Amino acid sequence: MLRTLSTAALLAALAPAVHAAEFKWAETTDPQTMDPHAVNSAPVLGFLNNVYEGLVRRGQDMTIEPSLAVSWEPIGAGDGWRFKLREGVTFQDGAAFTAQDVLFSYERASSEQADTSSWFSPVSDVIVVDDFTVDIMTTSPNPIFPDSIANWMIMDSGWAEANNATRPDKEAGNYATLNTNGTGAFAITERQPGLRTVLEPHANWWGDATHNITRAELTPIQNSATALAALLSGDVDFINPVPVQDVARLKANPDVNVIQGIEARVIMLGFPHEADALKYSAETTDTNPFADPRVRRAVAHAVNVPAILQTTMRGNAEAVNQLVSPAMRGYTDGLSNDATYDPEAARGLLTEAGYPEGFSFGFKCSNDRYLNDEAVCQAITAMLAQVGMRATLDAMPVQNYWPELRADNFDMYLLGWSPGTFDAEHPIRFLAATPNEEKRLGSWNFGGYSNARVDALLPMIQSEIDDTKRQAMLDEVAQTLQDETAYVPLYVQPLVWGTRANIDLVQRPDNFFILRWVTVN
């Protein structure tokens, strides 16, 4: 999982502290908000992990380790978890961290206004035992609960109240949208959305600072050629991602390094399961072909995934047939890939479903969220056209993309999903559970897929402590999702980072860039 740049990383760890330095980096996507509970997406959560902290966090090897909690243990016979909190921690404005901030952050992050509310669907109550002890009660035994809250970030209750930000507002925004006050290793000193974000070390951070950064600056650069030129000229020290077509050329340059890996993120196609009709069809205006599983299966047969991997991704991605990669806990071994590329089968299914001439529809896609996302969508559009499914592609920046999906403005869409718990339960809860705001389920199930058996199995999966029984239930869900073609999984996204040769850092498979692990030599 870990990919360091060279043996210089080991030497740096053994050598005396190196000089302090400024650090600049570029990414295609600017974080949509600085509010850790407003938008549940990797660009937001990955960035804010440098500023805010949770009770637990993931280390360099992705294992759960203490953060604002120093220890945790189950309560009773699976009634919940008791967390002992770290004492002496201060927020970046100097306010003391206590259990009240944990309770406040639970109420805020689990509220109906929060995009993170699904994280707390198993929670029945949060009890402040004393200033540095919190009990989080669950509706049933939940063995993976500590893993599930690695990205739940704690906010200062007093700061939020004083600035009228007691609840997130992902639509209009509030004070927490542009301003931060965390306990993390870095504090934001300047925020200009879409232009630049500046961070400086939190002088009173409780942890051991292993970096040597005095100032860090993020610049969003959507054009990959521009980002690459900035790296080669030394204007930035790090870019994410490196265009896959430029990897070989970059590797030959002694002034830069390339770090490659496989991300935890599965790229897939989603459908409007519950829609009565298509929204963007020229002729099919009173029916929804995608409500028929045969049509969805036709999409799976029409898309030539190996060709996309070979051409668009230049061999840097891996095909997948379920919503998690083989590296995730709960992955279903032996699930056959019965929807391989077969245009004739696709045409036959369309005829059987009553669309022998195909149909037109709208295809929503991001153009700055996933690696080569727009190019992938263009390739898929051409492949679907060969079997009679005529898609009008609408690619847009992710800042506009999520509101479109949440407003049901799509006939088909591209989505990437990286399970925050590194467990197969995660996408079931967010993507396959019937949307239910009260139960805080299915918050990213834009198309409204629903299956009663999947809904019944989910709480059992969440509470089962016997790995064999739990895996059997996960296998049943994976088979059901494939049988119904709830989504069309395409591939596991690659990670391709580029740095100047004097930079040491750590690449994790969740694609989170952690500043406290950076050294400028």
N, C-alpha and C positions, 0 to 999 in steps of 0.2 A: 504493500500500500504506500509505503513511503518512497519518495524519489528525491534524493538530494542531488545537488548539481555535480559534485566532484568529491574526490578525497579531501579537498580543501576544507569541506565541512567538518571532517573529523579533526583535522589539524587545528581548525579554528576553535573547536570545543576544548582542546588541550592547551591552547596558547593563552597568553594574557589578554585581557579585554582589548578589543580593537578600538580605533578612533570612532568618535561619534559622527554621524553622517545624516544627510537628508536623503529621502527616498521618494521616487515618483513612479507611479504605475498607471496603466490604462486598461480599461475593460470596455466591452462593447455596450454594456447596459449600466446606466446610472441607477443606484438604488432608488426605488420609487418613493420611498418615505424614510424618515429617521425614526418612525414610531415602531417599536419592536412587536406590537400586537395588531397593527393595522393591515399588514399584507404578509401572508404566509408564502413567501417565495425565496428561493436561494439567493438572488442578488441582494435582497434586503437582509435576510437573516445572516448570510455569510459576512456581509460588511459589518453589521451591528454586533457580531460576536467580538469585534475588536473594542467595542465601546461599552456594551452592556454585558452582564453575566447572569447565569442561572444558578440554581442550586447545584447542578452538576454540569459537566462539560465533557467534550470528547478530546482525548489526547491525540498525539501525533499518529498513533496506531489505531485510532477510532474507538478505543475502549473508553468506557465511562469512568470519570475520575472526579474527585471532590472539587468544588468551586466555592460558591457561597455557603454550601453545606459541607461540613467536614466529615460527616458520617450519616448513614441512614440504615434503618432496619425495619422489617415487617412488623406490623402490629397484630397481635392475636393470631387467629387462624385465617389470615388473609383479609383482615378488615381494612388495611391501609398501610401507610408507611410513616415512620417518625424520622424527621430530619433534624439533626443537630447543626445549628448555624455557626458560621465563623464569626468570632468576636473581633472587634477593633477595625472593622471595615468601614470605609467612608465613601460616599458618593463623590463625584468630581467637584461638587460645590461645597464639600466639607460636611454635609449632613451624615449622621450615623445610620448605618444599616441595622435594622432589627426585624423581628418576626412580623411586625405590623406591615412592613413593606412587602413581605411575602404574601400575606393575606390580601392586601390591596392589589398586588399584581395578579393574583389568582382571579379576583373579582373582575378586574379589568380585562385580562386576557381571555376569560371564559364568557364575557358578556356577548350579547347578540350583535353588538357593533364590531366585535373583534373578528379578524380573519383566522385567529388561532383557537377559536372556541372548541373545535373538534378535538383538540389535544386533550380536553378535560371531560370528554364524554364518560369516562369511567369514574369520575370523581363525584362523591356525594357531599363532601364537606371538607373545609379546611379549618383547623382549630389551632389557635395560638395557645400553646401550653405555657410558655414564658417568653421572655425577650429573645431567647436564642434557641427555642424548640418549637417546631411546627409539626402537627399531625395532619397528613393528607389522607382522608378516608375515601375508600373506593367502594363501589356498589357490589363488587365481588373480588375474589383474589385476582391480583394483577401482577404477575411476576416480572413483566417487562416495563412497569410504570417508570422506574428511574431512567431507563433508556429513552422513554417517550418524551421526557421533558428536558432533553439536553439543549434545546433551542428556546425554551421558555425563559425570557429575560426579565429580571427584576427591576422595577422602577421605584424611584423615591416617591412615596405617597404624598409627602408634604410638598414637594416640587410640582407634582402633577396637579394637586389641588390648588396651589397658589397660581398656577398658570392655566386654569380651566381646561385641563387635559385629563380628567379622571376617566374618560372613555375615549377610545380611538375613534377617529373620523376619517375613514379611507376615501370618502367622496370629497368633502369640502376641505378636510384638513383642519388642524388646530396647532397649538404651540409645539406639541411634540412631533409634528410632521417635519419641522425644520430644525428643531433644537433637541439637544440630548443632555442627560445627566445620569450617567451610569456609574458602575463601580469598576469597569474594565480597565485594561492596561493603557488605553488611549482615550483621549477626549477630543471632541470635534471643536476646532477653533474658528472654522469658517465653512459655511455651507452655501454654495451657489448651484442649485439643481441644474443638471445638464451641462455645467461648466467645470466646476471643480469643488472638491471637498478636502479640507485640510485637517489633519490630526496631529496632536502632539502628545507625548507621554503623560500619563496621569502620575504626577509626582508622588502621591500618597497611596499608590496601588499596593495592595497587600501581598502580591505575588513577587516571585523572583524574575526580574527583567533580564532576559538572555539576549535581547536585541541591542543594537547600538544606534537606533534611530532617534534623532532629535526632532524631526519634522517629516511627515508623510503627506503626499498629495495624490489624490485620485482624480484622473481626468477621463471622462467617458469619450471614447473615440469609436464611433460606429463603423467607419470605413476601415476595413482590415488592412488595406494597403497603406493607409495613413498611419495606423498604429504600428505596423511593421517598420515603416520608415523612421518613426519616432524612436523605436528601439535601436535600430541600426545606427542612428545618428547620436545616440546617447541622451536624447531629450527625455526619455523615460528609462527606468531600470527594469521594468517588468511589464509584459502584456499578456492578457488572457482574453481570447485564445490566440494562438498562432494559426494563420490560415493553413489548412492541411496541405495545400498545393505548394507551400513554401517551406515545408519542414526540411526536406533534403538540402535545399540551398542554405538554410539557416544553420544546419548542423555543420556545414563546411566552413562556416565563418568563425575564426578563433575568438572574436570579440563578444560572442553571445553563446548561450547554452539553451538547449531545448529539453524540457522535461515532459515525458509522455507517460500516460497511464490510461486506465479505463475508469470512467466515472460510474457512480452508482445509479445514474439517471437512465431510465428507459424512455425512449422517444416512441410515441404512439399516435394513432388517429382516433378521434372521438366522434360521436354521432348524436343527433337530436332524438333520443329514444322516445320521449314523451310528447314531441311536437305533433300537432295535427296535420301540418302541411309544411312544405319547404318554403323558405323565405326568399330565396334568390334564384328561383327557377323560371325560365321563360315560358314553359308550357305545363309543368307539373305543379299546379298552384293549389290544388284541393286535397292532395294526399302527401304522405311522408314515406317515400320508398325505404328510407333507412330504418323505419320501424320494423321492417321485415328482416329477420336474421339472415335470410338468403341473400339479400342485397348487401348486407354488411360483409358476409362471407365472400361475395363477389369482389368487393373492394380488396379483401385480403389476397385473393387469387390474382388480382390484376396488378398489384404492386410488386415489382421485381426488386426485392430487397437486396439480393446479392449484387445486382447491377448498381444500385445506389451506393452500396458499401465500396465497390470497386472504383467507381468513377467519381461521384460527388465527394465521398469521404476518403478517397485514395487509400483504401485498405486500413483505415485507422479506427474502425468500429467493429462491433460484433453483433451478429443477428441474435434475436431473442424471441421467444414464443409466449412469454407471460409478462406480468406487470413488474416483476423484479428480475434482477440479474442473478446468475449463479452464485455470486459472492454474498448474497443476502441470506440471512437466517430465514428458514421456512421456504426456500426455493423448492419447487416441485421437480424432482428428478424423474425422468422417464415420460414427461408429458410430450406426446408426439406432436410434431409440427405438421398438422394435416391441412394447412392452408398455404402451401407453398405456391410459388409463381406458376399460374396455369390459366392463361387468357381464355382458352376454350371452356374451361370449367366456369370461369367468371361469366362468360356470355350465356352459358347454359342456365346458370342460376338466375340471371336477370330475366331470361325468357320464362323460366318457371315461375318467377315472382310477378310476371305480368308486364315486364318492361323489355320486350324483345328489341326495341330500337334504342334502349337506354333512356337517359333523361339528363337534363341540365340542372346544375345546382351551384351554390356558392361555397367556396373553400377558404376558410380563414386561416391565416398563418402569421406567425411573428417573423420579423426580419432582423432582430438584434438580440434574441434571447438564447437560442441554441446554436451550436456550431453548424454553420452552413444551412440554417433553417429555411431561408427563402429558396435556396438552390434545391434543397431536398423537396420542398413543396412544388417547385416547378417541374421536377422530374416525376413526381407522383401525378401531377396534373396531366402530363403527357401520357403516362402509362394508363391512367383511367380512361382517357379519350380513346385509346385503342380498342376498348371493349364497349364503348358507347356511353360511358359516364362522363359528361362534358362539364368540367368544373371551371368556374370563373374564379381565379385565384385573387385573393385580397390580402396582401402582405403588409404589415404595419409594425411600428415600434411597439415594444411590449407595454409601454405606458398606456397606449391606447387599446392594446390587445385584450388585456384582462377585463376592462369594463365592457368590451364588446361581447366576450364570452359570458360574463355574468348577466348581461341583458338578453341572452339567448339570440344574439344576432349572428347566427351561423347555420349552415346546413351540414358542414363537416369541419373539423378543426385539428390542428396539430397540438400535441401536448407532450411535455417531458415531465417525468416524475422521479424524484430521488427520495427514498424513504428515510425520514429523519431518524427513525429508530433502527435502521438497517435490518428491518424485519418485514416479512411478507404481510403481516397484519396491517401495516401502515397504509398501503394503497387500497386495501379493501375498505378500510374505514373512510378514507377520503374520496375514493374514486368509484367504488362499487356499492357502497351502502346506499339505500334509498335516502335521498335528501330529507333531513328532518332537523329543523333548527332547534326544536325543543331538546332533542337528544344530542344535538351537536354532531350530526353525522352527515357524510356526503357533501361536505362543503365545497369540494372541487369536482363534484359529479355534475358537470354543466349540462349534460344531455339528459339527466334524470333517469339513468339506467336503474332498474329495480328488479330484484329477484327475492322472493320471500325466503327461500332456503339460505341464500347468502346472508340475508339479514338475521336469520336465526342462528347461523353458525358464528357470526362475528363475536358476540359476547362470550360464546363458549371458547373461541380461540383466545380471546383476551384473558380469560380466567384459568384456562387449563394449564396445570403445572407438569403434567406428564408429556414429555416431548414427543413420544410416539403417537399418542392420541391427538395431540395438537397438530402434528404434521399431517395426520390423516385428514383432519378437517381442512387444513390449508390446501391439501391436494384436491379435495372435493371442490373447493371454491375455484381453484385454478382451472380445473376441468370444466366447471360450469361456465366460467367466463369465456373459455375458449369455445365451448360448444355453442354458446349464444353469440359469439363474436361481439362481446360487449364493447371491446376496443380492438384495434389492430396493432399489436406491438410490432415495432419495426427493428430497432437495434438499441444497443447500449452505447451511449454517447462516449466518445473518447475525450481525454483530457490532453491538451497540448498547450503548454505554457512556454513562454520565452523570456529569458533574462539576460542582462549584461553578465559578462564572465566573472565579475567580481561580487556577485550576489549569491548568498546561500539562503535557501528557504526550504519549506516542507510542502509537498503536494499531497493533499488528502483526497480520497475518492468521492467525497461529497462536494468537491470543488469550492470549498471555503478557503479563502486566503487569509491566513492569520499573521498579523504584523509582528506579534511578539516573538515569532520564530525566524525573523529576517535578520541577516547580518550583511552589512556592506563592508567589504574588505578593501 
